Amino acid sequence: MPIVTSLDSVKEGAKAIVRGFRDEHGWVRRLNYMGIIPGTQIEVLVNRGSGPLVLRVERGTEVCIGRGLARKIIVEVPD
Amino acid sequence: MSARRLTVALIGQPNVGKSTLFNVLAKQHVIVTNWPGKTVERYEAHLKYRGHEIVLVDLPGIYGFSYLTLEERISRDFIVNDNPDVVVVLVDSLSPERTMYLAIELLEIKRNLVIAVTKIDEAHSKGIHINFELLERAFRVPVVPVSAVKKSGLDRLLDAIIKASRLSGDQLVVDYGELNAFIDEIVANLSRARTDFKYPLRWAAIKFLEGDPEVEERLKSSGELYEFLVSIRAEAKKRFGDNIPSLIAKRRFEYIDSVARSAIVRTRITRDRALLTKVFYNPYVAPLVSISLLLFVFMLVFAINTGFPLTVTLESLGYTSAAEWLRENNLNNLIGRCVELLKGAVLEHLGNTLASKFLVEAILGGVTMLLLFLPLIFIAMVALGALDDSGMVPRVAVGVHTLLQKVGLSGHSMFPLVMSLGCNVPGVLITRAVPSAVERVRLMLLVPFIPCQARLVVLLAIAATVASFPGALIIPLAYISSLSVVATISLIINLLSRYRGESAEVELLLELPPLHRPIPKVIWWFAWSNIKHFIFKAGTVILLANVIAWLLTNLSPNLAVVSTPNSSIAAYISQWLTPVLRPLGVEGPSAWVLVFALLMGFIAKELFISSLIMISGLNTLGEVFTAIGLSPASIVAISVLVTLYVPCLATLVAIYSESRSLKVALEVALIMLTVAYIVSVVIYYIFSALL
């Protein structure tokens, strides 16, 4: 069974697929513009349990995002 | 072909190479102004091409057309309201699908568009191949490959701009799937209403569905129509929940993918940065590596310019003669010697008259000041340009973000703060690399509190006058108090803006562009465009201020020429201001000398010491302090005061020219004076009790 969770709890090195967002305003719109939309595959390059996360996003380069913002991204982690 | 004037907007996502392309197209003829009522700079260039006069306007880099950030608002208002003849949108050939997003949204707004695909020289070596004809056919606008570094494709781009100015017809229609029915219904209602609504209707309909605040505002006045449109949107929300904006983004990317599938081919994908990633994002290693890198750059700048701290290192290793040579022949001294020669020559040629004295002291003195700053700024800008072009800046920002977040700043602030330890002027100038306008204004207040090299020199001199216990304490105390002041002010501003309900959270969302070896030409463009600005803007003000200062120290209150500064206007002002220093334990008939020196320190901190010695006619600073009758507690307090109050005229000028607001510059000066005064009075009382 795939697990649905927020991005900040995805382990380093794991891949996840974006399913949705906790709110649709402000910074989330920026995420959309950078290619982070429902269905996008994300590889978590760095996640230390605190501080910012580094992601590799399907269509583009690497992105660094703060933990607060990562909490707003709902993802599905395949087994 | 009829000759005419074309207004052309240049737009692109961050990191796609927009400013590089603008620099190449503009050559040297760049006009820098501000966007009306905004603190964001507006770059404009005038070119002549095949009988056309092209006004090229560089818009701020943005990811998409929401109305959230200042940059987005400026760009969107310019494209929608000012309606330029042609818009050139940049797509990065290294990540074409992602950066095409902005182009797609523009294709929905405008018909007169050119898509410039940048960094094409790199794309080939990275195994990315793009079929431009297929893209042109899909988008029905010219698509031009360019390389700013190799200067290829520029004429083709200019031809395409002229061609695009004649395009007409409908904008691009993207398939939004299940949302199409709602979009069509909104469009139908909007076109029936025949308002003076000047936005492209379909794009406006999409924005309305997204809940765009500006489109919403414009429609609100339409009464019944607005009510009806809201009901359509409510219906859509019932079907799709709150996810409409990301659904719209998803459909746009699906459209991009469908075009890219046939037009973009990748032959090889390289992923070789695993180790670097590990090092750079380790929570303990990252800040260390980042700070060492910044300190290295800063040390390099100072070693070249003043010899310090390399001289100390060389000495401790036993290379005394090498250290001595560097102390004599560093850039600062070389410039100083050249200027002295020039001054001597002028005086010899013109004779020792008042006019020649004015020319040498006021004019040449001002030019010297500018010359002494230039190498510092230049080296700082080259270092920053290299870090920027290589993709290191955002990585360093990430490394120290968590640390700076504790005082309400973001990782972006690191570079200006560290650079300011050397000199506040480049520190202020490079705040322009900070993306958030709010944080940038904050930094302009914080940066001048960082003790620079000039203040270190003054502190060393003061510390040497007090042999006993507080003497050793003066330097660490000054640094600790100024860094605490920076942290405290930052926290206070943060609390204030949270209290006012402004952007409380420092969010981090940074693209990390691929690392690559920096290109010298790009570094040069970066450095030169920054320095040019400083020379012309700050240079004139520094010169003017120096002239005023000369007049104040060489004229008496009834405007007669004085033989010594003791009876000058500046001396009178100092005498009048002397009571201000009473809370620091500074009293007596000679106290005004100290005020005079502090006033001179406004111009440049080094003048604090030289003017004390010049006016008193004594030989050492220690003698001067004894003559005034300063207690050790007063000396400690004065050292803190000197560190904290306005660093120098050049920094204030830099703040003024960067913020383009006299108000900001004056506020910074006022806050600095107040804080410096309060902190030094407190220090005085603490030390009077202790000693």
Chai-1 contact restraints between the chains, C-beta under 6 A:
chainA,res_idxA,chainB,res_idxB,connection_type,confidence,min_distance_angstrom,max_distance_angstrom,comment,restraint_id
A,G20,B,N243,contact,1.0,0.0,6.0,A-B,restraint_1
A,F21,B,S246,contact,1.0,0.0,6.0,A-B,restraint_2
A,E24,B,D242,contact,1.0,0.0,6.0,A-B,restraint_3
A,E24,B,P245,contact,1.0,0.0,6.0,A-B,restraint_4
A,G26,B,L68,contact,1.0,0.0,6.0,A-B,restraint_5
A,W27,B,E507,contact,1.0,0.0,6.0,A-B,restraint_6
A,R29,B,S66,contact,1.0,0.0,6.0,A-B,restraint_7
A,R30,B,Y63,contact,1.0,0.0,6.0,A-B,restraint_8
A,R30,B,L509,contact,1.0,0.0,6.0,A-B,restraint_9
A,N32,B,S246,contact,1.0,0.0,6.0,A-B,restraint_10
A,N32,B,A249,contact,1.0,0.0,6.0,A-B,restraint_11
A,Y33,B,Y63,contact,1.0,0.0,6.0,A-B,restraint_12
A,Y33,B,G64,contact,1.0,0.0,6.0,A-B,restraint_13
A,Y33,B,Y101,contact,1.0,0.0,6.0,A-B,restraint_14
A,M34,B,Y63,contact,1.0,0.0,6.0,A-B,restraint_15
A,G35,B,R98,contact,1.0,0.0,6.0,A-B,restraint_16
A,I37,B,S246,contact,1.0,0.0,6.0,A-B,restraint_17
A,I37,B,A249,contact,1.0,0.0,6.0,A-B,restraint_18
A,I37,B,K250,contact,1.0,0.0,6.0,A-B,restraint_19
A,I37,B,F253,contact,1.0,0.0,6.0,A-B,restraint_20
A,P38,B,S246,contact,1.0,0.0,6.0,A-B,restraint_21
A,P38,B,K250,contact,1.0,0.0,6.0,A-B,restraint_22
A,L45,B,T277,contact,1.0,0.0,6.0,A-B,restraint_23
A,V46,B,Y281,contact,1.0,0.0,6.0,A-B,restraint_24
A,R48,B,P283,contact,1.0,0.0,6.0,A-B,restraint_25
A,G51,B,P283,contact,1.0,0.0,6.0,A-B,restraint_26
A,G51,B,T402,contact,1.0,0.0,6.0,A-B,restraint_27
A,P52,B,V398,contact,1.0,0.0,6.0,A-B,restraint_28
A,P52,B,H401,contact,1.0,0.0,6.0,A-B,restraint_29
A,P52,B,L508,contact,1.0,0.0,6.0,A-B,restraint_30
A,V54,B,Y281,contact,1.0,0.0,6.0,A-B,restraint_31
A,R59,B,E97,contact,1.0,0.0,6.0,A-B,restraint_32
A,R59,B,R98,contact,1.0,0.0,6.0,A-B,restraint_33
A,G60,B,S95,contact,1.0,0.0,6.0,A-B,restraint_34
A,G60,B,R98,contact,1.0,0.0,6.0,A-B,restraint_35
A,T61,B,S95,contact,1.0,0.0,6.0,A-B,restraint_36
A,T61,B,E511,contact,1.0,0.0,6.0,A-B,restraint_37
A,T61,B,P513,contact,1.0,0.0,6.0,A-B,restraint_38
A,E62,B,L512,contact,1.0,0.0,6.0,A-B,restraint_39
A,V63,B,E511,contact,1.0,0.0,6.0,A-B,restraint_40
A,C64,B,V398,contact,1.0,0.0,6.0,A-B,restraint_41
A,C64,B,L510,contact,1.0,0.0,6.0,A-B,restraint_42
A,C64,B,L512,contact,1.0,0.0,6.0,A-B,restraint_43
A,I65,B,L509,contact,1.0,0.0,6.0,A-B,restraint_44
A,G66,B,E507,contact,1.0,0.0,6.0,A-B,restraint_45
A,G66,B,L508,contact,1.0,0.0,6.0,A-B,restraint_46
A,L69,B,E507,contact,1.0,0.0,6.0,A-B,restraint_47
